Amino acid sequence: METGETTSAAARSTAPWALAVFAVLFALFFFRDAPLTLDPVRTTQGPEQFDTARALDRLGRVLDGTPHGVDSDALDQTRSRLLREIALLGYQPQVIAQNACRGSISGSSVRCAFVQNVYFTAGSGDGPALVLTAHYDSVDASPGFGDDGIGVAVWLEVAQHLKQNPPTRPVLFLLTDGEETALLGAQAFVDSKARYGVEVGRIINLEARGVRGPAMMFETGHPNAGIVTDWSKSGARPVANSMMTAVYELLPNSTDLTVHLNDNSTGINIAIADGLDFYHTNHDDLAHLNRASVQHMGDQALGATRAFLAGDWSGDQTGGEIVYTDIVSRLFVALPEVFGLVLLGLCFGVAAMMLVRPTREGGWQKLDWRALALPPSFYVVAGLLAFLAQQLVGLIRPEPSYWTAYPQALNMAIFAGTTLVGALGLSFLAPNSRRATLFASGWFWFLIVGLGLTIAVPGFSILFLIPGIVFVMAGGAAWFYPRYQLIAYGIASAVLALMFFPVLHLLDVMMGLGMAAMFGVIEAMVLAPMLAMIGAVRGGKTIVLGALGALLVVGLAVTALVPAYSSDRPLALNFSAQYDMDKSTAALFASTRPGALPKVIRDQLTVGDIPSPVGSPPNLAAKALPFATHTHAIATLIGDNTTEDGKRVIRLQLSAPGARLVRLRIPAGARPTQLSFGDRVSALREPQQGFYVVEIVGRASDGAVLEFTLNPPTDAAALKPDWLVQGVWAELPPEARAIADMRPDTAVRIQMGDTTITTKQQQF
């Protein structure tokens, strides 16, 4: 009770209680990913359940461990095996081959390739089809078992279930090519939907941004009420919240579903996202693909397919918006978006009232300005301390992302620093504040943040609303039954930790620790309402602050001493041999920052002596190579005309035998407005860093014919600027391989892997 809290102040120390509460918070934080732990893989399953072993066996027959990029011999072989597996399921697969192009949002770049989508149909009846899609190509450095072999395996297993129980709605299985090359397979589908013989209804896309973790539903079409409600009926453990969906929509990331949503279709995206260190690397193989993750995605995909087929699609384009979240991946809660905002506002009003609530003696409680100032001060100082701690360690660590191998060390250091700031606030900023006031102040500011974020991005409301409702109930219980005040505050704190600690883990998995200050602020926001559990720290302050300070020092020391990279969390490291065909020079460059390089490799290279290639970061580590005649990419002018409105139209034919891609860096002074590749036309609008970039990927790059529309300057005497024609080959020359072979098991190839790149200036 409040009276006991004040009268016993001098009688006893609260340090043991404070240390106990902080110890519990550390334990909860350390195991924050526990609610996301997946169920073990079933050893037996019923006829209606997803069979993980069968799906993985099938995947092992489709993928042979070889990278299979768009328009490559390896992808041809993968496609042949895929078609055979589909036929064995009793379907008749079809292939649609076509050129495809897709430009960037800014219109500064365009990528094109020859793609071959695979599709087959199930079900019967009229009306829009359910499109079940994933991509079967990979990046050039990766076998692609996670990205996106997992999606292919899951849909083939779902196809077997639908063969045994045919749906009464049409279903189109769409396995796209060229996803890794600017989502070209999905773009090709959108460009020629009539060739697939169905009307698109709903879409379920499967993806991977790693090799493990829960399958999270992270993107939806809008309005979302119908599709999210039906998805929640899948029967699988739900992992989704509208806050993460809203954050994803603010990021520049995209998948095949992005193309469909831009085409006014609707659907959902499901992906695994843990194990990011193996994403697009040569470790994205069958050995590293987590079986429990495959099962979880399979359960979700099969359940969502059944729920969508049984659902009512009539409101997909006209229905409402909802906010939603899972609770420890066991429960799923959703409510209308507007209702969520109203309820969150009411919770905020209750928090404001509790700051100056009526007293039992009559009148109103005087506002405790110190307690009210504690949470925002906590946010600012905790964020600043996290930033400074990260920078401090960075002063003695040469690796830019030194926390990669052991992120838990930096995570615990940030959390220790945040708890230390909270304890300092209790000890010196609000040393005499009552628990009830600390409770109301912490929740007041927590709900202010939630309300502000929700007004800006409505999807945020649900994660703040559920703890907010518990806060209102706990505050009322503590008011009416002051004897049980700590129990009420403990329940509210537990719900808050249960909702936000797993979110902190997901943010770490999906975004990394590069923005340490953000984690400090979020942790302070969550811990501020919990400070009421501790109350004023009387007696033993030195012990409490010393213990938390020691944990911070230990966390920083461990962060500073542990290796930056390991075989489980490796460094992404490529090498590129760059040949300047005009200057007759050649050099080998390491793709990552020099400070991150393994010592055995760093000793072979120099920094600053050789300028970095065009489009690369400055001061890359490099070594001069002997220049030798090398096959290089060229563009030949085969057509040059002027239109009636004064525009110049030129046709170029590319030549680059064996190249993986040809890149044209077109100077802004050339003023291109349009690119035509076969029957594909793409606009070129705004250059970036003085260039437009056009890439033709795959075997079609050798011999490709491109048509450019230029808007030439009115000054006829203006000089024609130099275009840069670059060819990229997926290999290193013999003289560069010795250094690449020094790459330890703590470093992996990523994206295109090691390459040889030739550059030649040409005028047109």
C-alpha angles and dihedrals in degrees: 000000000000094000092053090048092060101037094051095047095109095036101068144016120246093199096102091051092047091050091048092052092047090048090055090049091051091051092049091048094047091053095038092127093055094098088057095053108126127233116259116266110270115246091201130021138184123251091263095052130091112261108219097183092051092048092051093046089054091047090052089057094049098046120046098189094265120123109250113195126180117294096005136130090246091055090050089056092045090051091051091054091045092052090050092053092049091050090050088058089060099256131122107233121204131200124213113194123193145137115268134187133184129183132209120259091254093048091236096119141029130194123198135181144155106261134188115202119198120213142165135174138230135182131033141243134077131284136057118341130234105240115211109191144177133148126252100197124089137201115270095256098048137071085215101221091142099029097070112328088092090061093048092049093048095049093048089054090047088050089057090053091049090049089057093044108027113209122233091227125068115261125195118199106205118188106183133208125214099028090135089052100065097303089288097159093056090045090052089052092051091046092055108021092147090068090065093059099227140093112238115241116159127354132210113193123191121205143159134214095180140357104268146025133078122317103252126198097223108161136040141176120249134281086039106183097097100042096043092047091051092045090055089060092064093105092229124114104280120230111177142102133182092233093063089044090052091048091050091052089056093054125083092238119119143178136187089283089063090065092050093047090050086054090058095255120130134222148115136272122219122187146156112234110177121102092047090163089073095044112124091356135115088260093068089102138129093267092059098040107107113235094208089055091053090051093049093049090045093051091049095045095047092044093046091048091055093044093049093048090053095041133098110251097182095102099045093107099031106031128106136269122255135189118221147171142177119237110222087331090284105086130038124209127187136166138166114289095236092047090053091053092049093049092047089052091052091051089051090051091053090051091051091049092049090058090066100019122162114270126230089245092056132264126056131303114253113250112256101220093185093056091044091052093048101080099049090044088049091053094050098044094043091051091047092048092050090050093048093046091053091047092046093056088043089061090066099032117075093198114093092215099032092160095064100104097041109022091160089072094059090038091057092044090054091047092047090051091049093051089047091055089049092051091048089052092052091046101046112010099044105011095150101036119128122243092243091054093047088049094051093043094050093050093042092060093038089056093044088058091045093048093048093049091046093052088052096039114013094201090074095068100083096060090053096038100059094053088040092058090048088050091055091050093046092047091051092047091050090049096051096035107031090171088070095044096120092048091052092048090046092054092050090048092049092052091048091051091045091054101040108030093066088047089055088054092050091049089051091049096046102035106021128218097289090112099050091163090063091057091048092053095046092047090050090049090054096042098046095077089046093059087083087071088064101036123183112352107230122177120000095044089142091056093050096044092041093052093049092043090051090052089052092050092047091048092051092045092052090046090052095048107040119091115270094224137028137179089263093047105026136180115260104234131169131170126215127192107212120202119193101201094191097051095034092231132131135190140172117233131194112222099219130068113283094242092061096053120110109256094243089059098037090057090060095053138059132216125223097007095094120042115240117252121266111282094020130108115269125260099025116172109259147166128208115246127202108262114238134169106280134179105258139183121259135174120218122205107232100162138027124175139157120223125221091259092056100259121138120230117196130182120210129189117207125218122191113136111213095359122146091215144351118220126198116200103198116195116234088240090069087065100209115187104176142022125202121195109178105308093340118103123191131182123233110205119153127021122222120219089352097305144089113214126212120181129187108195129202135010091323089070089078104075097005115153116216128187120204128192110210129192099211123204117265090238102091091196093059113125118248109245122232118259117210113227112196130185121199122203122189096233143060126242115253093255091060101044097080092067093043089052089060089070105123125219088265090070129061139188115251140192106345093000121210114355145180113222127191123196127196131173117228136173125216 
